[in-house]
């Protein structure tokens, strides 16, 4: 009995050791993935700056594919390092950004060629929905630098962006035209994508006669709304240096100013991806200004993320990633849970009428009225 007991104990101990070793290997692999995930956006950036998606789209034959040499021939340099380019493309094929296929060449031999996927089609500069400007923003050196200061804001407070650059993102945009262009291009692209969802899925614009888009940037959001609802008089309201470069849009008025000081009057106010950039105190100033100018039957429309931190789906994780971006880039901003939105809006005299979760997530539309 004792010998059998010892053998049983040895087996259990061996199983525990194997289980522990497997867990350790899995943890190591996960940490490698986490550590090197930064490679993907920078490989994407290289492909965008080299215009690889556009080269394949415009120069490919009927089968939609190009060989490595055909891509090289389209690049504006006589010193292209083909091996580096192939290795970048090979990595992006593994990441499902491009396809690599075997095609019979004129010589009769099989050669490797590259084709676009649904992912790389969203990087085409002339695509109605183009993610490229957002990739270029998040991989810009200006936006990368604050990530090195996350631990400092935990220990001592402040803003990661200001610690990296000596000023907040809005001040730097105002002083740096090149960075301001990168930001504006990204915001236009992001707005173009999200507004398609909002216009298609949210029916709250129908009864409006006028709408002011606070922080409306170059007018992508309001232009889509006015195009879908031509009876609406649209207003873009943003900082003067943004309004100065905003294009003319039929049916849309441009007004420069600060949302912390005042907001133009309209039947409804749209706050799209504005509130998450600011802490509760700054948001309260904006909301109180909204409350002051909205008519009693007016409508406040907040398009932002309603965070669900316990969600395990892709939208939930995307919301948490967006919240990390707020730590790195914003003025104390954050993505908020439903109860946080409720407290914030109630504190400014608003009542939430409904929350529409956009599909696919993680965005939502919060519709509120005066209490």
C-alpha beads as a LAMMPS data file, in Angstrom:
LAMMPS data file: protein, C-alpha beads

371 atoms
370 bonds

1 atom types
1 bond types

-500.0 500.0 xlo xhi
-500.0 500.0 ylo yhi
-500.0 500.0 zlo zhi

Masses

1 110.0

Atoms # bond

1 1 1 0.000 0.000 0.000
2 1 1 2.807 2.383 0.905
3 1 1 4.598 1.734 -2.396
4 1 1 1.392 2.276 -4.373
5 1 1 0.723 5.454 -2.424
6 1 1 4.239 6.716 -3.164
7 1 1 3.849 5.956 -6.868
8 1 1 0.510 7.798 -6.907
9 1 1 2.053 10.780 -5.174
10 1 1 4.906 10.803 -7.661
11 1 1 2.437 10.804 -10.580
12 1 1 0.475 13.709 -9.107
13 1 1 3.691 15.591 -8.467
14 1 1 4.863 14.957 -12.022
15 1 1 1.536 16.159 -13.439
16 1 1 1.746 19.315 -11.325
17 1 1 5.286 19.933 -12.551
18 1 1 4.214 19.493 -16.183
19 1 1 1.238 21.815 -15.658
20 1 1 3.466 24.436 -14.050
21 1 1 5.988 24.187 -16.899
22 1 1 3.210 24.558 -19.478
23 1 1 1.834 27.631 -17.677
24 1 1 5.313 29.135 -17.549
25 1 1 5.864 28.630 -21.271
26 1 1 2.441 30.100 -22.062
27 1 1 3.180 33.134 -19.855
28 1 1 6.547 33.655 -21.550
29 1 1 4.947 33.479 -24.998
30 1 1 2.251 35.948 -23.955
31 1 1 4.818 38.395 -22.621
32 1 1 6.800 38.136 -25.870
33 1 1 3.639 38.980 -27.786
34 1 1 2.857 41.922 -25.504
35 1 1 6.411 43.218 -25.708
36 1 1 6.634 43.055 -29.492
37 1 1 3.084 44.084 -30.461
38 1 1 4.472 47.550 -31.253
39 1 1 6.088 46.077 -34.380
40 1 1 2.740 45.779 -36.184
41 1 1 1.772 49.476 -36.387
42 1 1 5.295 50.454 -37.447
43 1 1 5.336 47.838 -40.201
44 1 1 1.958 49.237 -41.273
45 1 1 3.400 52.747 -41.216
46 1 1 6.269 51.671 -43.486
47 1 1 3.837 50.126 -45.961
48 1 1 1.686 53.274 -45.948
49 1 1 4.633 55.659 -46.432
50 1 1 5.943 53.442 -49.241
51 1 1 2.396 53.504 -50.687
52 1 1 2.435 49.721 -51.098
53 1 1 -1.371 49.286 -50.918
54 1 1 -1.885 51.976 -53.576
55 1 1 0.867 50.538 -55.782
56 1 1 -0.773 47.103 -55.723
57 1 1 -4.225 48.601 -56.312
58 1 1 -3.182 50.675 -59.332
59 1 1 -0.437 48.607 -60.975
60 1 1 -1.666 45.043 -60.479
61 1 1 -2.981 42.969 -63.350
62 1 1 -6.420 41.324 -63.641
63 1 1 -5.653 38.918 -60.794
64 1 1 -4.865 41.851 -58.468
65 1 1 -1.323 40.711 -57.668
66 1 1 2.192 42.108 -58.062
67 1 1 5.569 40.465 -57.674
68 1 1 8.179 41.919 -55.355
69 1 1 10.152 43.226 -58.335
70 1 1 7.061 44.838 -59.838
71 1 1 6.478 46.656 -56.553
72 1 1 10.143 47.693 -56.394
73 1 1 9.898 49.091 -59.934
74 1 1 7.104 51.432 -58.780
75 1 1 9.093 52.904 -55.877
76 1 1 10.731 56.332 -56.375
77 1 1 14.305 55.234 -55.673
78 1 1 17.181 53.508 -57.435
79 1 1 18.517 52.105 -54.164
80 1 1 15.513 50.110 -52.959
81 1 1 16.567 47.340 -50.590
82 1 1 14.424 44.512 -51.922
83 1 1 15.282 42.148 -49.096
84 1 1 14.074 44.588 -46.431
85 1 1 10.890 45.218 -48.383
86 1 1 10.205 41.506 -48.775
87 1 1 10.705 40.879 -45.063
88 1 1 8.280 43.683 -44.176
89 1 1 5.720 42.333 -46.642
90 1 1 6.231 38.777 -45.370
91 1 1 5.489 39.970 -41.834
92 1 1 2.382 41.850 -42.981
93 1 1 1.215 38.752 -44.865
94 1 1 1.494 36.795 -41.595
95 1 1 -0.525 39.611 -39.971
96 1 1 -3.212 39.245 -42.703
97 1 1 -2.635 42.739 -44.087
98 1 1 -1.592 41.347 -47.496
99 1 1 -1.945 37.972 -49.229
100 1 1 1.005 36.130 -50.754
101 1 1 0.083 33.889 -53.686
102 1 1 1.928 31.728 -56.207
103 1 1 1.280 32.819 -59.785
104 1 1 2.657 31.392 -63.020
105 1 1 4.982 33.952 -64.596
106 1 1 5.590 34.502 -68.319
107 1 1 8.594 32.169 -68.073
108 1 1 6.297 29.375 -66.944
109 1 1 7.800 29.315 -63.456
110 1 1 5.829 29.978 -60.306
111 1 1 6.600 33.256 -58.568
112 1 1 5.402 34.820 -55.325
113 1 1 3.110 37.793 -55.673
114 1 1 1.270 40.050 -53.263
115 1 1 -2.390 40.998 -53.210
116 1 1 -4.572 43.278 -51.146
117 1 1 -6.829 41.929 -48.406
118 1 1 -9.898 43.615 -46.888
119 1 1 -7.469 45.049 -44.306
120 1 1 -5.040 46.652 -46.771
121 1 1 -7.937 47.960 -48.879
122 1 1 -8.746 50.177 -45.887
123 1 1 -5.290 51.757 -46.251
124 1 1 -5.884 53.027 -49.812
125 1 1 -5.610 56.811 -49.829
126 1 1 -8.650 57.262 -52.089
127 1 1 -10.868 54.842 -50.185
128 1 1 -14.052 56.369 -48.703
129 1 1 -12.995 54.698 -45.453
130 1 1 -9.243 55.020 -44.942
131 1 1 -7.464 54.054 -41.717
132 1 1 -4.037 55.203 -42.901
133 1 1 -4.167 58.677 -41.254
134 1 1 -4.926 57.080 -37.880
135 1 1 -1.964 54.730 -38.232
136 1 1 0.266 57.699 -39.068
137 1 1 -1.003 59.658 -36.050
138 1 1 -0.505 56.914 -33.486
139 1 1 2.957 56.058 -34.843
140 1 1 4.062 59.706 -35.053
141 1 1 7.054 60.474 -32.816
142 1 1 5.036 63.165 -31.051
143 1 1 2.370 60.651 -30.040
144 1 1 4.846 57.916 -29.192
145 1 1 6.854 59.955 -26.692
146 1 1 4.177 60.248 -23.940
147 1 1 3.985 56.462 -23.527
148 1 1 7.386 56.565 -21.842
149 1 1 5.883 58.620 -19.012
150 1 1 2.932 56.437 -17.943
151 1 1 4.628 55.346 -14.714
152 1 1 5.438 58.969 -13.848
153 1 1 1.805 60.106 -13.939
154 1 1 0.897 57.172 -11.682
155 1 1 3.514 58.202 -9.115
156 1 1 3.207 61.974 -9.340
157 1 1 0.145 62.922 -11.392
158 1 1 0.173 65.376 -14.276
159 1 1 -0.171 64.621 -17.980
160 1 1 2.017 62.200 -19.884
161 1 1 1.879 64.316 -23.039
162 1 1 2.959 67.458 -21.180
163 1 1 5.789 65.583 -19.478
164 1 1 7.034 64.466 -22.893
165 1 1 6.680 67.795 -24.704
166 1 1 6.396 70.555 -22.102
167 1 1 2.887 71.470 -23.323
168 1 1 -0.425 69.732 -23.919
169 1 1 -1.505 68.319 -27.254
170 1 1 -3.733 71.298 -28.106
171 1 1 -0.919 73.809 -27.521
172 1 1 1.491 71.728 -29.595
173 1 1 -1.038 71.460 -32.425
174 1 1 -1.430 75.238 -32.425
175 1 1 2.341 75.773 -32.615
176 1 1 3.271 72.914 -34.960
177 1 1 1.486 73.068 -38.339
178 1 1 2.928 69.723 -39.479
179 1 1 1.649 67.873 -36.412
180 1 1 -1.639 69.769 -36.601
181 1 1 -2.086 68.422 -40.153
182 1 1 -1.384 64.846 -39.006
183 1 1 -3.968 65.209 -36.212
184 1 1 -6.595 66.810 -38.441
185 1 1 -6.166 64.168 -41.149
186 1 1 -6.580 61.429 -38.546
187 1 1 -9.632 63.085 -37.009
188 1 1 -11.264 63.449 -40.433
189 1 1 -10.611 59.772 -41.183
190 1 1 -11.894 58.634 -37.778
191 1 1 -14.971 60.848 -38.060
192 1 1 -15.713 59.598 -41.579
193 1 1 -15.794 56.038 -40.286
194 1 1 -17.754 56.608 -37.078
195 1 1 -20.244 59.026 -38.642
196 1 1 -21.279 56.419 -41.182
197 1 1 -22.301 54.254 -38.232
198 1 1 -24.039 57.099 -36.436
199 1 1 -26.008 58.373 -39.439
200 1 1 -27.094 54.837 -40.348
201 1 1 -27.971 53.642 -36.844
202 1 1 -29.106 56.742 -34.894
203 1 1 -32.460 58.276 -35.832
204 1 1 -32.338 61.314 -33.542
205 1 1 -31.448 63.893 -36.194
206 1 1 -34.768 63.758 -38.050
207 1 1 -36.671 66.322 -35.968
208 1 1 -33.856 68.898 -35.737
209 1 1 -33.767 72.258 -37.480
210 1 1 -30.284 73.239 -36.270
211 1 1 -27.299 71.385 -34.840
212 1 1 -23.966 72.637 -33.507
213 1 1 -21.037 70.217 -33.616
214 1 1 -18.796 71.232 -30.708
215 1 1 -15.169 70.415 -31.461
216 1 1 -16.301 69.724 -35.014
217 1 1 -12.826 70.019 -36.540
218 1 1 -12.817 70.256 -40.314
219 1 1 -16.507 69.400 -40.545
220 1 1 -16.548 65.729 -41.536
221 1 1 -19.243 64.841 -39.000
222 1 1 -21.583 67.753 -39.671
223 1 1 -21.187 67.364 -43.442
224 1 1 -22.415 63.760 -43.278
225 1 1 -25.347 64.740 -41.069
226 1 1 -26.375 67.651 -43.312
227 1 1 -26.017 65.455 -46.397
228 1 1 -28.388 62.904 -44.857
229 1 1 -30.733 65.576 -43.423
230 1 1 -30.539 68.643 -45.728
231 1 1 -33.152 70.536 -43.698
232 1 1 -30.689 70.890 -40.786
233 1 1 -28.677 74.095 -40.427
234 1 1 -25.275 72.859 -39.304
235 1 1 -22.688 74.718 -37.247
236 1 1 -19.044 73.752 -36.775
237 1 1 -17.687 75.137 -33.518
238 1 1 -13.980 74.732 -32.798
239 1 1 -10.839 76.632 -31.886
240 1 1 -10.051 79.536 -34.242
241 1 1 -6.903 77.916 -35.699
242 1 1 -8.979 74.846 -36.654
243 1 1 -11.845 76.890 -38.114
244 1 1 -9.280 78.864 -40.140
245 1 1 -8.459 75.790 -42.246
246 1 1 -11.913 74.166 -42.269
247 1 1 -13.342 73.903 -45.800
248 1 1 -16.572 75.558 -46.886
249 1 1 -19.517 73.143 -46.585
250 1 1 -22.917 74.014 -48.068
251 1 1 -25.499 74.501 -45.333
252 1 1 -22.883 74.712 -42.587
253 1 1 -21.786 77.766 -40.605
254 1 1 -18.277 78.057 -39.114
255 1 1 -17.780 79.627 -35.674
256 1 1 -14.502 79.873 -33.778
257 1 1 -14.259 79.936 -30.009
258 1 1 -13.662 77.943 -26.831
259 1 1 -16.228 75.452 -25.558
260 1 1 -15.072 76.228 -22.023
261 1 1 -16.290 79.797 -22.412
262 1 1 -19.441 79.555 -24.506
263 1 1 -21.293 77.462 -27.077
264 1 1 -23.525 78.627 -29.962
265 1 1 -27.241 78.034 -29.564
266 1 1 -29.082 75.398 -31.599
267 1 1 -31.889 72.849 -31.332
268 1 1 -29.301 70.226 -30.483
269 1 1 -25.642 70.009 -29.539
270 1 1 -23.343 67.232 -30.704
271 1 1 -20.311 66.308 -28.600
272 1 1 -18.539 63.683 -30.673
273 1 1 -15.358 62.210 -29.195
274 1 1 -14.860 65.406 -27.193
275 1 1 -15.626 64.530 -23.592
276 1 1 -13.173 61.658 -23.361
277 1 1 -10.312 64.117 -23.885
278 1 1 -11.007 65.921 -20.594
279 1 1 -11.347 65.330 -16.863
280 1 1 -14.684 65.659 -15.091
281 1 1 -14.148 69.309 -14.107
282 1 1 -13.494 70.417 -17.703
283 1 1 -16.384 68.268 -18.962
284 1 1 -18.688 69.879 -16.421
285 1 1 -17.802 73.353 -17.738
286 1 1 -18.686 72.248 -21.274
287 1 1 -21.918 70.567 -20.204
288 1 1 -23.043 73.586 -18.176
289 1 1 -22.416 75.793 -21.221
290 1 1 -24.507 73.346 -23.264
291 1 1 -27.279 73.454 -20.683
292 1 1 -27.247 77.261 -20.729
293 1 1 -27.939 77.607 -24.473
294 1 1 -30.112 74.564 -25.218
295 1 1 -33.863 75.249 -25.422
296 1 1 -36.038 73.394 -22.916
297 1 1 -36.968 70.852 -25.579
298 1 1 -33.405 70.705 -26.917
299 1 1 -31.295 67.632 -27.276
300 1 1 -27.733 66.819 -26.203
301 1 1 -26.103 64.113 -28.312
302 1 1 -22.887 62.613 -26.956
303 1 1 -21.076 60.229 -29.307
304 1 1 -18.369 58.487 -27.318
305 1 1 -17.390 55.174 -25.770
306 1 1 -19.467 53.770 -22.925
307 1 1 -16.852 51.604 -21.292
308 1 1 -17.603 48.038 -20.266
309 1 1 -14.421 46.973 -18.448
310 1 1 -15.668 43.437 -17.707
311 1 1 -16.495 42.667 -21.330
312 1 1 -14.244 40.065 -22.909
313 1 1 -15.255 40.806 -26.495
314 1 1 -13.222 42.795 -29.012
315 1 1 -15.256 45.982 -28.490
316 1 1 -14.637 45.841 -24.743
317 1 1 -10.879 45.464 -25.254
318 1 1 -10.854 48.280 -27.812
319 1 1 -12.536 50.520 -25.246
320 1 1 -9.847 49.711 -22.687
321 1 1 -7.117 50.424 -25.265
322 1 1 -8.772 53.761 -26.020
323 1 1 -8.718 54.526 -22.299
324 1 1 -4.948 53.921 -22.246
325 1 1 -4.579 56.351 -25.168
326 1 1 -6.408 58.945 -23.069
327 1 1 -3.808 58.567 -20.305
328 1 1 -1.006 59.095 -22.807
329 1 1 -2.438 61.901 -24.928
330 1 1 -5.263 63.762 -23.213
331 1 1 -5.697 66.452 -20.568
332 1 1 -6.714 64.049 -17.823
333 1 1 -9.377 62.494 -20.026
334 1 1 -10.703 58.963 -19.884
335 1 1 -13.262 56.599 -21.334
336 1 1 -16.248 56.407 -18.979
337 1 1 -18.549 53.667 -17.744
338 1 1 -22.329 54.131 -17.959
339 1 1 -22.582 55.118 -14.287
340 1 1 -19.837 57.728 -14.778
341 1 1 -21.697 59.226 -17.741
342 1 1 -24.870 59.228 -15.670
343 1 1 -23.233 61.094 -12.778
344 1 1 -21.551 63.602 -15.086
345 1 1 -24.666 64.444 -17.096
346 1 1 -26.951 64.529 -14.066
347 1 1 -24.546 66.907 -12.354
348 1 1 -24.903 69.344 -15.273
349 1 1 -28.704 69.163 -15.255
350 1 1 -29.246 66.524 -17.937
351 1 1 -31.148 63.240 -17.959
352 1 1 -30.126 60.372 -20.205
353 1 1 -33.038 59.331 -22.420
354 1 1 -31.336 56.445 -24.190
355 1 1 -27.960 54.915 -25.025
356 1 1 -27.466 53.372 -28.455
357 1 1 -24.560 50.953 -28.801
358 1 1 -23.154 51.283 -32.311
359 1 1 -22.394 48.123 -34.239
360 1 1 -19.635 47.171 -34.509
361 1 1 -18.411 48.702 -31.231
362 1 1 -17.033 50.189 -29.150
363 1 1 -18.783 53.535 -29.819
364 1 1 -22.170 54.602 -28.466
365 1 1 -24.593 57.498 -28.811
366 1 1 -25.951 58.972 -25.578
367 1 1 -29.059 61.083 -26.029
368 1 1 -29.900 63.419 -23.147
369 1 1 -32.337 66.223 -22.410
370 1 1 -32.621 68.920 -19.766
371 1 1 -33.834 67.561 -16.424

Bonds

1 1 1 2
2 1 2 3
3 1 3 4
4 1 4 5
5 1 5 6
6 1 6 7
7 1 7 8
8 1 8 9
9 1 9 10
10 1 10 11
11 1 11 12
12 1 12 13
13 1 13 14
14 1 14 15
15 1 15 16
16 1 16 17
17 1 17 18
18 1 18 19
19 1 19 20
20 1 20 21
21 1 21 22
22 1 22 23
23 1 23 24
24 1 24 25
25 1 25 26
26 1 26 27
27 1 27 28
28 1 28 29
29 1 29 30
30 1 30 31
31 1 31 32
32 1 32 33
33 1 33 34
34 1 34 35
35 1 35 36
36 1 36 37
37 1 37 38
38 1 38 39
39 1 39 40
40 1 40 41
41 1 41 42
42 1 42 43
43 1 43 44
44 1 44 45
45 1 45 46
46 1 46 47
47 1 47 48
48 1 48 49
49 1 49 50
50 1 50 51
51 1 51 52
52 1 52 53
53 1 53 54
54 1 54 55
55 1 55 56
56 1 56 57
57 1 57 58
58 1 58 59
59 1 59 60
60 1 60 61
61 1 61 62
62 1 62 63
63 1 63 64
64 1 64 65
65 1 65 66
66 1 66 67
67 1 67 68
68 1 68 69
69 1 69 70
70 1 70 71
71 1 71 72
72 1 72 73
73 1 73 74
74 1 74 75
75 1 75 76
76 1 76 77
77 1 77 78
78 1 78 79
79 1 79 80
80 1 80 81
81 1 81 82
82 1 82 83
83 1 83 84
84 1 84 85
85 1 85 86
86 1 86 87
87 1 87 88
88 1 88 89
89 1 89 90
90 1 90 91
91 1 91 92
92 1 92 93
93 1 93 94
94 1 94 95
95 1 95 96
96 1 96 97
97 1 97 98
98 1 98 99
99 1 99 100
100 1 100 101
101 1 101 102
102 1 102 103
103 1 103 104
104 1 104 105
105 1 105 106
106 1 106 107
107 1 107 108
108 1 108 109
109 1 109 110
110 1 110 111
111 1 111 112
112 1 112 113
113 1 113 114
114 1 114 115
115 1 115 116
116 1 116 117
117 1 117 118
118 1 118 119
119 1 119 120
120 1 120 121
121 1 121 122
122 1 122 123
123 1 123 124
124 1 124 125
125 1 125 126
126 1 126 127
127 1 127 128
128 1 128 129
129 1 129 130
130 1 130 131
131 1 131 132
132 1 132 133
133 1 133 134
134 1 134 135
135 1 135 136
136 1 136 137
137 1 137 138
138 1 138 139
139 1 139 140
140 1 140 141
141 1 141 142
142 1 142 143
143 1 143 144
144 1 144 145
145 1 145 146
146 1 146 147
147 1 147 148
148 1 148 149
149 1 149 150
150 1 150 151
151 1 151 152
152 1 152 153
153 1 153 154
154 1 154 155
155 1 155 156
156 1 156 157
157 1 157 158
158 1 158 159
159 1 159 160
160 1 160 161
161 1 161 162
162 1 162 163
163 1 163 164
164 1 164 165
165 1 165 166
166 1 166 167
167 1 167 168
168 1 168 169
169 1 169 170
170 1 170 171
171 1 171 172
172 1 172 173
173 1 173 174
174 1 174 175
175 1 175 176
176 1 176 177
177 1 177 178
178 1 178 179
179 1 179 180
180 1 180 181
181 1 181 182
182 1 182 183
183 1 183 184
184 1 184 185
185 1 185 186
186 1 186 187
187 1 187 188
188 1 188 189
189 1 189 190
190 1 190 191
191 1 191 192
192 1 192 193
193 1 193 194
194 1 194 195
195 1 195 196
196 1 196 197
197 1 197 198
198 1 198 199
199 1 199 200
200 1 200 201
201 1 201 202
202 1 202 203
203 1 203 204
204 1 204 205
205 1 205 206
206 1 206 207
207 1 207 208
208 1 208 209
209 1 209 210
210 1 210 211
211 1 211 212
212 1 212 213
213 1 213 214
214 1 214 215
215 1 215 216
216 1 216 217
217 1 217 218
218 1 218 219
219 1 219 220
220 1 220 221
221 1 221 222
222 1 222 223
223 1 223 224
224 1 224 225
225 1 225 226
226 1 226 227
227 1 227 228
228 1 228 229
229 1 229 230
230 1 230 231
231 1 231 232
232 1 232 233
233 1 233 234
234 1 234 235
235 1 235 236
236 1 236 237
237 1 237 238
238 1 238 239
239 1 239 240
240 1 240 241
241 1 241 242
242 1 242 243
243 1 243 244
244 1 244 245
245 1 245 246
246 1 246 247
247 1 247 248
248 1 248 249
249 1 249 250
250 1 250 251
251 1 251 252
252 1 252 253
253 1 253 254
254 1 254 255
255 1 255 256
256 1 256 257
257 1 257 258
258 1 258 259
259 1 259 260
260 1 260 261
261 1 261 262
262 1 262 263
263 1 263 264
264 1 264 265
265 1 265 266
266 1 266 267
267 1 267 268
268 1 268 269
269 1 269 270
270 1 270 271
271 1 271 272
272 1 272 273
273 1 273 274
274 1 274 275
275 1 275 276
276 1 276 277
277 1 277 278
278 1 278 279
279 1 279 280
280 1 280 281
281 1 281 282
282 1 282 283
283 1 283 284
284 1 284 285
285 1 285 286
286 1 286 287
287 1 287 288
288 1 288 289
289 1 289 290
290 1 290 291
291 1 291 292
292 1 292 293
293 1 293 294
294 1 294 295
295 1 295 296
296 1 296 297
297 1 297 298
298 1 298 299
299 1 299 300
300 1 300 301
301 1 301 302
302 1 302 303
303 1 303 304
304 1 304 305
305 1 305 306
306 1 306 307
307 1 307 308
308 1 308 309
309 1 309 310
310 1 310 311
311 1 311 312
312 1 312 313
313 1 313 314
314 1 314 315
315 1 315 316
316 1 316 317
317 1 317 318
318 1 318 319
319 1 319 320
320 1 320 321
321 1 321 322
322 1 322 323
323 1 323 324
324 1 324 325
325 1 325 326
326 1 326 327
327 1 327 328
328 1 328 329
329 1 329 330
330 1 330 331
331 1 331 332
332 1 332 333
333 1 333 334
334 1 334 335
335 1 335 336
336 1 336 337
337 1 337 338
338 1 338 339
339 1 339 340
340 1 340 341
341 1 341 342
342 1 342 343
343 1 343 344
344 1 344 345
345 1 345 346
346 1 346 347
347 1 347 348
348 1 348 349
349 1 349 350
350 1 350 351
351 1 351 352
352 1 352 353
353 1 353 354
354 1 354 355
355 1 355 356
356 1 356 357
357 1 357 358
358 1 358 359
359 1 359 360
360 1 360 361
361 1 361 362
362 1 362 363
363 1 363 364
364 1 364 365
365 1 365 366
366 1 366 367
367 1 367 368
368 1 368 369
369 1 369 370
370 1 370 371
